[in-house]
């Protein structure tokens, strides 16, 4: 499927139109333009289609939120779906998203449902998005469904941004610490070794010899250090994408001090917010649980929800199905129980989401407060080791020179 820029004239009004169309070739593009009641003046393949290059610029959450809001507004104003999509495509500054929208337009014009057209682009529109659009199409509330999607995406992105922000400070401190330690080991410690080199029988302390061995390896085998670092990053990233790797990493996120509470509350907020959006759009409960399991992005919570699905199919209430599950905080099943009894599941999920989103903010402050002294202690220990490695040999030289006993006797 290629993308073509075209200029055409409206047969009825004589007005010139400039837009893009997705087609297999130029003749197919011309037919699609004719079907729109337009007379093509020029049809030119885009550079990306002609060269076969894949866009490298990624589609951000902000771009998808803007797409959803604009499309919701236009549909709410009474514009047909295809016309609304064309208008949004023309206003979209993100080129990769523009290409995807044009492909969606071509599929919708070819008779596919909007949700089916979106489903062909899973990297841009995830299962939550597609399912909610499908439910909104069925109920005839596509405009409100898209608005709910935009709100849900914004809140989810806001939480992720805050959590990442909390992790940036310790990461920067760690990188600075590594740089300073490397400099001290490579540049300062060898000077101590040079002082000892001319003294017969003098022996450096163990800590100094150990750090000098590291210094020698970094200085003379720097290429091996780079290779080992590259291999560690490569195989580490591959391992992190395996089921076993994800399982260990997700368990650490949920249980490790001091980040365990932060991630648990983030997962609960994401579960509740996604569930609220889907329930409000009329998605069946079983499907809601399946989709939220993927959206939470934690293999242990996803497994718990799969177990809950089997229990719910057997007639168990959702609150009871997850009531004793250690992967859910106690408030979640309690609020769900109230929602089930009152018939206000959507309202209770929204309250859970609001509560845990505020709790995430509090946990971020707590983690930041804890991490600062912990990092200071670690830095102090490292500084003590380096100072010991430098000062112990000097102290040994003083003893050997007899300066500790000025009387000589």
Secondary structure, DSSP 8 states (H G I E B T S, - for coil): -EEEEEEEEETTT--EEEEEEEESSHHHHHHHHHHTTEEEEEEEE-HHHHHT----S---HHHHHHHHHHHHHHHHTT--HHHHHHHHHHH---HHHHHHHHHHHHHHHTT--HHHHHHT-TTTS-HHHHHHHHHHHHHT-HHHHHHHHHHHHHHHHHHHHHHHHHHHHHHHHHHHHHHHHHHIIIIIHHHHHHHHHTSTT----HHHHHHHHHHHHHHH-HHHHHHHHHHHHHHHHHHHHSHHHHHHHHHHHHHSTTTHHHHHHHHHHHHHHHHHHHHHTT--HHHHHHHHHHHHT-HHHHHHHHHHHHHHHTT--HHHHSTT-TTS-HHHHHHHHHHHHHT-HHHHHHHHHHHHHHHHHHHHHHHHHHHHHHHHHHHHHHHHHHHHHHHHHHHHHHHHTTTT-TT--
